[in-house]
Amino acid sequence: MSTNASNHSIHFDSSMPDDDRRRALHEGQLFVFSCLPSVQRFAQFARGMIEAAFAPLDPETAQYALPVERYAQILGELKPAFIHAPESKEHVRSILEALGCDPRQTYFDVPRLRSSTSDDYLTSGIAYAWHPHRDTWYSAPLCQLNFWLPVFQIQSGNGMAFHPAYWSRAVRNSSSDYNYYVWNKVHRGVAVARIIGEDPRPLPRAIEPMALDPQVRLLCPVGGVIVFSGAQMHSSVPNASGRTRFSIDFRTVHLADALQRHGAPRTDEACTGTTMRDYRRVTDLASLPDEVVAMYDDGTAGGGEAVYAPPPSPGSADRDIAQ
């Protein structure tokens, strides 16, 4: 089943083969899967970690019972623990295999646990509220695909929005100031759990007014997943729902797409560096071949760190909101 919004199809519970699905995603189409057992298990795993971290409080309303500094501290311990839990990678593998992705050709990065608090309680640092952006402004390749799933039930007022009018429309933005290798060296290891007010990090954003309507808000149930191109313009919905939204996202690249440079059209990206060293093969967690990474490297690694090495101290919120 599919509908059409601003000339971009939205596919629901599609049985399309992965090769065709990736091609459609690179054209700006969106895919929603309403209930997959593998996604349900991942959400349940994350929910268990979240509930334990906030116990005895309800995680969706804990913000109303905690000082913001304590809330950020809890997230600063929870999110890296989720990222580095071996089960997290196994759940990602299961989801990709359930969706028909070729495990020998598909590479993924670490899954990230996100949170969006209500009523501007905490919108920076460890709980950054994402402004409209493309992942390709953050040195992601044009062949990257994103997978996003809710941990608790979401609603229109605390989910994610797509802005399809900007799929092929360039926006003046600050991505020229962003180098992924410098980000790894300078900004990625900062104690984001201590950022409570204005966020000082150089996160690319539009530098011209944007018309955010029409927008598309896809409300899949817990156990569902939304798949979209990293070049899609998307943002966090300003949360006024009274409940914190918890979600998981991870990204993939397909080896053949990377080799043949198949992907979304380039529109307005001006960043440097590449995230291609971050992806791991589904079968054995091997990195992308050096010759593939070299196709996307631009020689700027000398000014930073090509591969992020998280600090050894416990509780460091590494890799939480890298891009």
PAVEX-178324 format. One record per residue (C-alpha): residue in three letters; x, y, z. Coordinates in steps of 0.05 Angstrom, whole numbers, plus 5000, padded with zeros to 4 digits. Layout:
N
{code: Ala, c1: X, c2: Y, c3: Z}
...
END
This chain:
323
{code: Met, c1: 5000, c2: 5000, c3: 5000}
{code: Ser, c1: 5026, c2: 5070, c3: 4986}
{code: Thr, c1: 5001, c2: 5142, c3: 4987}
{code: Asn, c1: 5032, c2: 5203, c3: 4956}
{code: Ala, c1: 5054, c2: 5267, c3: 4991}
{code: Ser, c1: 5086, c2: 5324, c3: 4952}
{code: Asn, c1: 5105, c2: 5274, c3: 4897}
{code: His, c1: 5140, c2: 5228, c3: 4947}
{code: Ser, c1: 5107, c2: 5161, c3: 4960}
{code: Ile, c1: 5098, c2: 5133, c3: 5030}
{code: His, c1: 5098, c2: 5057, c3: 5032}
{code: Phe, c1: 5064, c2: 5020, c3: 5088}
{code: Asp, c1: 5085, c2: 4948, c3: 5104}
{code: Ser, c1: 5115, c2: 4940, c3: 5035}
{code: Ser, c1: 5141, c2: 4873, c3: 5011}
{code: Met, c1: 5186, c2: 4907, c3: 4960}
{code: Pro, c1: 5255, c2: 4873, c3: 4953}
{code: Asp, c1: 5312, c2: 4910, c3: 4986}
{code: Asp, c1: 5345, c2: 4930, c3: 4920}
{code: Asp, c1: 5281, c2: 4964, c3: 4897}
{code: Arg, c1: 5267, c2: 4993, c3: 4965}
{code: Arg, c1: 5336, c2: 5025, c3: 4969}
{code: Arg, c1: 5326, c2: 5055, c3: 4900}
{code: Ala, c1: 5259, c2: 5085, c3: 4922}
{code: Leu, c1: 5290, c2: 5111, c3: 4986}
{code: His, c1: 5345, c2: 5145, c3: 4946}
{code: Glu, c1: 5289, c2: 5179, c3: 4906}
{code: Gly, c1: 5259, c2: 5209, c3: 4969}
{code: Gln, c1: 5205, c2: 5158, c3: 4984}
{code: Leu, c1: 5189, c2: 5137, c3: 5055}
{code: Phe, c1: 5176, c2: 5067, c3: 5083}
{code: Val, c1: 5137, c2: 5051, c3: 5146}
{code: Phe, c1: 5132, c2: 4981, c3: 5176}
{code: Ser, c1: 5077, c2: 4977, c3: 5228}
{code: Cys, c1: 5098, c2: 4917, c3: 5269}
{code: Leu, c1: 5159, c2: 4872, c3: 5264}
{code: Pro, c1: 5176, c2: 4823, c3: 5320}
{code: Ser, c1: 5250, c2: 4841, c3: 5315}
{code: Val, c1: 5234, c2: 4915, c3: 5324}
{code: Gln, c1: 5187, c2: 4899, c3: 5382}
{code: Arg, c1: 5243, c2: 4861, c3: 5417}
{code: Phe, c1: 5291, c2: 4919, c3: 5408}
{code: Ala, c1: 5241, c2: 4968, c3: 5436}
{code: Gln, c1: 5228, c2: 4923, c3: 5495}
{code: Phe, c1: 5303, c2: 4916, c3: 5508}
{code: Ala, c1: 5312, c2: 4992, c3: 5507}
{code: Arg, c1: 5249, c2: 5002, c3: 5549}
{code: Gly, c1: 5278, c2: 4957, c3: 5603}
{code: Met, c1: 5343, c2: 4997, c3: 5606}
{code: Ile, c1: 5305, c2: 5063, c3: 5608}
{code: Glu, c1: 5257, c2: 5041, c3: 5663}
{code: Ala, c1: 5315, c2: 5015, c3: 5705}
{code: Ala, c1: 5353, c2: 5080, c3: 5697}
{code: Phe, c1: 5294, c2: 5123, c3: 5719}
{code: Ala, c1: 5264, c2: 5076, c3: 5771}
{code: Pro, c1: 5220, c2: 5084, c3: 5809}
{code: Leu, c1: 5195, c2: 5141, c3: 5764}
{code: Asp, c1: 5156, c2: 5134, c3: 5699}
{code: Pro, c1: 5209, c2: 5151, c3: 5646}
{code: Glu, c1: 5158, c2: 5189, c3: 5604}
{code: Thr, c1: 5142, c2: 5237, c3: 5660}
{code: Ala, c1: 5205, c2: 5234, c3: 5703}
{code: Gln, c1: 5225, c2: 5303, c3: 5679}
{code: Tyr, c1: 5171, c2: 5333, c3: 5724}
{code: Ala, c1: 5201, c2: 5301, c3: 5786}
{code: Leu, c1: 5276, c2: 5313, c3: 5775}
{code: Pro, c1: 5322, c2: 5373, c3: 5772}
{code: Val, c1: 5346, c2: 5380, c3: 5701}
{code: Glu, c1: 5418, c2: 5368, c3: 5721}
{code: Arg, c1: 5400, c2: 5301, c3: 5752}
{code: Tyr, c1: 5358, c2: 5283, c3: 5691}
{code: Ala, c1: 5416, c2: 5298, c3: 5644}
{code: Gln, c1: 5462, c2: 5257, c3: 5689}
{code: Ile, c1: 5417, c2: 5196, c3: 5683}
{code: Leu, c1: 5415, c2: 5203, c3: 5607}
{code: Gly, c1: 5491, c2: 5212, c3: 5607}
{code: Glu, c1: 5498, c2: 5143, c3: 5638}
{code: Leu, c1: 5441, c2: 5109, c3: 5602}
{code: Lys, c1: 5455, c2: 5127, c3: 5530}
{code: Pro, c1: 5527, c2: 5102, c3: 5525}
{code: Ala, c1: 5507, c2: 5039, c3: 5563}
{code: Phe, c1: 5454, c2: 5026, c3: 5510}
{code: Ile, c1: 5501, c2: 5040, c3: 5452}
{code: His, c1: 5555, c2: 4993, c3: 5478}
{code: Ala, c1: 5509, c2: 4937, c3: 5501}
{code: Pro, c1: 5524, c2: 4876, c3: 5457}
{code: Glu, c1: 5450, c2: 4863, c3: 5452}
{code: Ser, c1: 5439, c2: 4929, c3: 5415}
{code: Lys, c1: 5481, c2: 4907, c3: 5355}
{code: Glu, c1: 5447, c2: 4839, c3: 5355}
{code: His, c1: 5379, c2: 4872, c3: 5352}
{code: Val, c1: 5400, c2: 4915, c3: 5294}
{code: Arg, c1: 5424, c2: 4853, c3: 5257}
{code: Ser, c1: 5357, c2: 4819, c3: 5269}
{code: Ile, c1: 5318, c2: 4879, c3: 5243}
{code: Leu, c1: 5359, c2: 4886, c3: 5179}
{code: Glu, c1: 5354, c2: 4811, c3: 5165}
{code: Ala, c1: 5278, c2: 4813, c3: 5177}
{code: Leu, c1: 5273, c2: 4870, c3: 5127}
{code: Gly, c1: 5308, c2: 4829, c3: 5074}
{code: Cys, c1: 5375, c2: 4867, c3: 5073}
{code: Asp, c1: 5433, c2: 4826, c3: 5048}
{code: Pro, c1: 5477, c2: 4816, c3: 5110}
{code: Arg, c1: 5539, c2: 4808, c3: 5067}
{code: Gln, c1: 5528, c2: 4875, c3: 5033}
{code: Thr, c1: 5496, c2: 4916, c3: 5089}
{code: Tyr, c1: 5537, c2: 4957, c3: 5138}
{code: Phe, c1: 5508, c2: 4993, c3: 5199}
{code: Asp, c1: 5532, c2: 5042, c3: 5251}
{code: Val, c1: 5517, c2: 5038, c3: 5325}
{code: Pro, c1: 5445, c2: 5048, c3: 5346}
{code: Arg, c1: 5431, c2: 5111, c3: 5386}
{code: Leu, c1: 5379, c2: 5122, c3: 5440}
{code: Arg, c1: 5346, c2: 5190, c3: 5433}
{code: Ser, c1: 5301, c2: 5229, c3: 5480}
{code: Ser, c1: 5257, c2: 5290, c3: 5469}
{code: Thr, c1: 5231, c2: 5322, c3: 5533}
{code: Ser, c1: 5167, c2: 5362, c3: 5536}
{code: Asp, c1: 5157, c2: 5436, c3: 5547}
{code: Asp, c1: 5230, c2: 5456, c3: 5534}
{code: Tyr, c1: 5254, c2: 5421, c3: 5597}
{code: Leu, c1: 5319, c2: 5399, c3: 5565}
{code: Thr, c1: 5332, c2: 5411, c3: 5491}
{code: Ser, c1: 5408, c2: 5414, c3: 5488}
{code: Gly, c1: 5468, c2: 5368, c3: 5499}
{code: Ile, c1: 5447, c2: 5297, c3: 5516}
{code: Ala, c1: 5374, c2: 5311, c3: 5497}
{code: Tyr, c1: 5386, c2: 5356, c3: 5437}
{code: Ala, c1: 5321, c2: 5377, c3: 5401}
{code: Trp, c1: 5338, c2: 5370, c3: 5328}
{code: His, c1: 5325, c2: 5429, c3: 5283}
{code: Pro, c1: 5308, c2: 5416, c3: 5209}
{code: His, c1: 5369, c2: 5383, c3: 5178}
{code: Arg, c1: 5395, c2: 5330, c3: 5131}
{code: Asp, c1: 5444, c2: 5278, c3: 5157}
{code: Thr, c1: 5485, c2: 5293, c3: 5095}
{code: Trp, c1: 5501, c2: 5361, c3: 5126}
{code: Tyr, c1: 5539, c2: 5320, c3: 5178}
{code: Ser, c1: 5586, c2: 5284, c3: 5130}
{code: Ala, c1: 5540, c2: 5224, c3: 5118}
{code: Pro, c1: 5544, c2: 5194, c3: 5048}
{code: Leu, c1: 5487, c2: 5203, c3: 5000}
{code: Cys, c1: 5475, c2: 5128, c3: 5001}
{code: Gln, c1: 5460, c2: 5128, c3: 5076}
{code: Leu, c1: 5392, c2: 5102, c3: 5099}
{code: Asn, c1: 5363, c2: 5117, c3: 5167}
{code: Phe, c1: 5320, c2: 5071, c3: 5211}
{code: Trp, c1: 5278, c2: 5104, c3: 5266}
{code: Leu, c1: 5234, c2: 5069, c3: 5317}
{code: Pro, c1: 5196, c2: 5091, c3: 5379}
{code: Val, c1: 5208, c2: 5058, c3: 5447}
{code: Phe, c1: 5143, c2: 5081, c3: 5478}
{code: Gln, c1: 5080, c2: 5100, c3: 5440}
{code: Ile, c1: 5089, c2: 5167, c3: 5404}
{code: Gln, c1: 5037, c2: 5219, c3: 5383}
{code: Ser, c1: 5036, c2: 5275, c3: 5333}
{code: Gly, c1: 5061, c2: 5324, c3: 5386}
{code: Asn, c1: 5125, c2: 5288, c3: 5404}
{code: Gly, c1: 5148, c2: 5250, c3: 5343}
{code: Met, c1: 5190, c2: 5268, c3: 5282}
{code: Ala, c1: 5172, c2: 5310, c3: 5222}
{code: Phe, c1: 5193, c2: 5305, c3: 5149}
{code: His, c1: 5194, c2: 5366, c3: 5104}
{code: Pro, c1: 5187, c2: 5336, c3: 5034}
{code: Ala, c1: 5185, c2: 5403, c3: 4997}
{code: Tyr, c1: 5260, c2: 5407, c3: 5010}
{code: Trp, c1: 5279, c2: 5339, c3: 4981}
{code: Ser, c1: 5308, c2: 5371, c3: 4918}
{code: Arg, c1: 5307, c2: 5443, c3: 4941}
{code: Ala, c1: 5372, c2: 5472, c3: 4965}
{code: Val, c1: 5374, c2: 5510, c3: 5031}
{code: Arg, c1: 5430, c2: 5557, c3: 5051}
{code: Asn, c1: 5462, c2: 5524, c3: 5112}
{code: Ser, c1: 5523, c2: 5523, c3: 5156}
{code: Ser, c1: 5549, c2: 5454, c3: 5136}
{code: Ser, c1: 5612, c2: 5486, c3: 5106}
{code: Asp, c1: 5635, c2: 5496, c3: 5178}
{code: Tyr, c1: 5629, c2: 5422, c3: 5194}
{code: Asn, c1: 5686, c2: 5373, c3: 5186}
{code: Tyr, c1: 5672, c2: 5304, c3: 5214}
{code: Tyr, c1: 5744, c2: 5291, c3: 5234}
{code: Val, c1: 5748, c2: 5356, c3: 5273}
{code: Trp, c1: 5681, c2: 5338, c3: 5305}
{code: Asn, c1: 5711, c2: 5272, c3: 5327}
{code: Lys, c1: 5773, c2: 5305, c3: 5357}
{code: Val, c1: 5744, c2: 5368, c3: 5388}
{code: His, c1: 5669, c2: 5362, c3: 5400}
{code: Arg, c1: 5649, c2: 5290, c3: 5404}
{code: Gly, c1: 5681, c2: 5274, c3: 5471}
{code: Val, c1: 5654, c2: 5334, c3: 5508}
{code: Ala, c1: 5611, c2: 5320, c3: 5569}
{code: Val, c1: 5545, c2: 5331, c3: 5534}
{code: Ala, c1: 5507, c2: 5312, c3: 5597}
{code: Arg, c1: 5533, c2: 5377, c3: 5628}
{code: Ile, c1: 5504, c2: 5420, c3: 5572}
{code: Ile, c1: 5439, c2: 5446, c3: 5601}
{code: Gly, c1: 5430, c2: 5514, c3: 5567}
{code: Glu, c1: 5451, c2: 5537, c3: 5499}
{code: Asp, c1: 5488, c2: 5484, c3: 5460}
{code: Pro, c1: 5556, c2: 5511, c3: 5437}
{code: Arg, c1: 5574, c2: 5455, c3: 5388}
{code: Pro, c1: 5577, c2: 5470, c3: 5313}
{code: Leu, c1: 5515, c2: 5432, c3: 5290}
{code: Pro, c1: 5498, c2: 5450, c3: 5218}
{code: Arg, c1: 5431, c2: 5484, c3: 5208}
{code: Ala, c1: 5394, c2: 5526, c3: 5158}
{code: Ile, c1: 5416, c2: 5599, c3: 5155}
{code: Glu, c1: 5354, c2: 5622, c3: 5117}
{code: Pro, c1: 5281, c2: 5620, c3: 5136}
{code: Met, c1: 5247, c2: 5553, c3: 5121}
{code: Ala, c1: 5174, c2: 5537, c3: 5108}
{code: Leu, c1: 5164, c2: 5475, c3: 5151}
{code: Asp, c1: 5095, c2: 5462, c3: 5123}
{code: Pro, c1: 5074, c2: 5419, c3: 5091}
{code: Gln, c1: 5105, c2: 5368, c3: 5137}
{code: Val, c1: 5094, c2: 5293, c3: 5146}
{code: Arg, c1: 5090, c2: 5261, c3: 5215}
{code: Leu, c1: 5090, c2: 5185, c3: 5212}
{code: Leu, c1: 5061, c2: 5154, c3: 5275}
{code: Cys, c1: 5082, c2: 5081, c3: 5275}
{code: Pro, c1: 5066, c2: 5040, c3: 5337}
{code: Val, c1: 5117, c2: 5009, c3: 5383}
{code: Gly, c1: 5145, c2: 4952, c3: 5342}
{code: Gly, c1: 5143, c2: 4994, c3: 5279}
{code: Val, c1: 5201, c2: 5028, c3: 5243}
{code: Ile, c1: 5208, c2: 5085, c3: 5194}
{code: Val, c1: 5261, c2: 5081, c3: 5139}
{code: Phe, c1: 5285, c2: 5142, c3: 5101}
{code: Ser, c1: 5344, c2: 5171, c3: 5064}
{code: Gly, c1: 5397, c2: 5209, c3: 5103}
{code: Ala, c1: 5385, c2: 5266, c3: 5053}
{code: Gln, c1: 5313, c2: 5275, c3: 5076}
{code: Met, c1: 5300, c2: 5341, c3: 5112}
{code: His, c1: 5273, c2: 5322, c3: 5180}
{code: Ser, c1: 5267, c2: 5350, c3: 5250}
{code: Ser, c1: 5243, c2: 5336, c3: 5320}
{code: Val, c1: 5172, c2: 5359, c3: 5331}
{code: Pro, c1: 5171, c2: 5413, c3: 5386}
{code: Asn, c1: 5147, c2: 5371, c3: 5443}
{code: Ala, c1: 5087, c2: 5398, c3: 5481}
{code: Ser, c1: 5054, c2: 5331, c3: 5494}
{code: Gly, c1: 5070, c2: 5326, c3: 5568}
{code: Arg, c1: 5110, c2: 5262, c3: 5557}
{code: Thr, c1: 5183, c2: 5251, c3: 5539}
{code: Arg, c1: 5193, c2: 5214, c3: 5474}
{code: Phe, c1: 5245, c2: 5159, c3: 5472}
{code: Ser, c1: 5267, c2: 5131, c3: 5405}
{code: Ile, c1: 5323, c2: 5092, c3: 5372}
{code: Asp, c1: 5357, c2: 5105, c3: 5306}
{code: Phe, c1: 5413, c2: 5073, c3: 5266}
{code: Arg, c1: 5439, c2: 5081, c3: 5196}
{code: Thr, c1: 5462, c2: 5035, c3: 5140}
{code: Val, c1: 5500, c2: 5036, c3: 5075}
{code: His, c1: 5499, c2: 4982, c3: 5022}
{code: Leu, c1: 5566, c2: 4961, c3: 4993}
{code: Ala, c1: 5542, c2: 4961, c3: 4921}
{code: Asp, c1: 5510, c2: 5029, c3: 4929}
{code: Ala, c1: 5574, c2: 5057, c3: 4958}
{code: Leu, c1: 5617, c2: 5027, c3: 4903}
{code: Gln, c1: 5572, c2: 5052, c3: 4847}
{code: Arg, c1: 5556, c2: 5118, c3: 4882}
{code: His, c1: 5482, c2: 5104, c3: 4881}
{code: Gly, c1: 5445, c2: 5149, c3: 4929}
{code: Ala, c1: 5404, c2: 5211, c3: 4938}
{code: Pro, c1: 5418, c2: 5271, c3: 4894}
{code: Arg, c1: 5466, c2: 5322, c3: 4922}
{code: Thr, c1: 5431, c2: 5388, c3: 4937}
{code: Asp, c1: 5465, c2: 5434, c3: 4987}
{code: Glu, c1: 5517, c2: 5395, c3: 5026}
{code: Ala, c1: 5583, c2: 5432, c3: 5039}
{code: Cys, c1: 5613, c2: 5392, c3: 5097}
{code: Thr, c1: 5679, c2: 5355, c3: 5095}
{code: Gly, c1: 5704, c2: 5289, c3: 5121}
{code: Thr, c1: 5663, c2: 5225, c3: 5118}
{code: Thr, c1: 5629, c2: 5178, c3: 5166}
{code: Met, c1: 5644, c2: 5117, c3: 5122}
{code: Arg, c1: 5693, c2: 5088, c3: 5172}
{code: Asp, c1: 5638, c2: 5080, c3: 5224}
{code: Tyr, c1: 5597, c2: 5026, c3: 5190}
{code: Arg, c1: 5604, c2: 4952, c3: 5206}
{code: Arg, c1: 5581, c2: 4892, c3: 5164}
{code: Val, c1: 5521, c2: 4855, c3: 5190}
{code: Thr, c1: 5554, c2: 4786, c3: 5184}
{code: Asp, c1: 5619, c2: 4798, c3: 5222}
{code: Leu, c1: 5624, c2: 4872, c3: 5242}
{code: Ala, c1: 5680, c2: 4883, c3: 5191}
{code: Ser, c1: 5692, c2: 4955, c3: 5168}
{code: Leu, c1: 5678, c2: 4977, c3: 5097}
{code: Pro, c1: 5737, c2: 4961, c3: 5051}
{code: Asp, c1: 5792, c2: 5013, c3: 5051}
{code: Glu, c1: 5784, c2: 5024, c3: 4977}
{code: Val, c1: 5710, c2: 5043, c3: 4988}
{code: Val, c1: 5726, c2: 5090, c3: 5044}
{code: Ala, c1: 5780, c2: 5122, c3: 5001}
{code: Met, c1: 5726, c2: 5139, c3: 4949}
{code: Tyr, c1: 5692, c2: 5184, c3: 5000}
{code: Asp, c1: 5752, c2: 5211, c3: 5037}
{code: Asp, c1: 5774, c2: 5282, c3: 5020}
{code: Gly, c1: 5842, c2: 5284, c3: 5053}
{code: Thr, c1: 5821, c2: 5327, c3: 5112}
{code: Ala, c1: 5833, c2: 5274, c3: 5166}
{code: Gly, c1: 5899, c2: 5305, c3: 5185}
{code: Gly, c1: 5862, c2: 5360, c3: 5220}
{code: Gly, c1: 5824, c2: 5315, c3: 5267}
{code: Glu, c1: 5809, c2: 5242, c3: 5281}
{code: Ala, c1: 5786, c2: 5196, c3: 5224}
{code: Val, c1: 5757, c2: 5147, c3: 5274}
{code: Tyr, c1: 5728, c2: 5169, c3: 5341}
{code: Ala, c1: 5760, c2: 5138, c3: 5402}
{code: Pro, c1: 5714, c2: 5147, c3: 5462}
{code: Pro, c1: 5747, c2: 5170, c3: 5526}
{code: Pro, c1: 5760, c2: 5115, c3: 5577}
{code: Ser, c1: 5724, c2: 5148, c3: 5635}
{code: Pro, c1: 5658, c2: 5114, c3: 5656}
{code: Gly, c1: 5593, c2: 5149, c3: 5641}
{code: Ser, c1: 5620, c2: 5188, c3: 5581}
{code: Ala, c1: 5563, c2: 5203, c3: 5533}
{code: Asp, c1: 5602, c2: 5185, c3: 5472}
{code: Arg, c1: 5568, c2: 5174, c3: 5404}
{code: Asp, c1: 5502, c2: 5199, c3: 5430}
{code: Ile, c1: 5487, c2: 5255, c3: 5382}
{code: Ala, c1: 5546, c2: 5251, c3: 5335}
{code: Gln, c1: 5503, c2: 5273, c3: 5277}
END
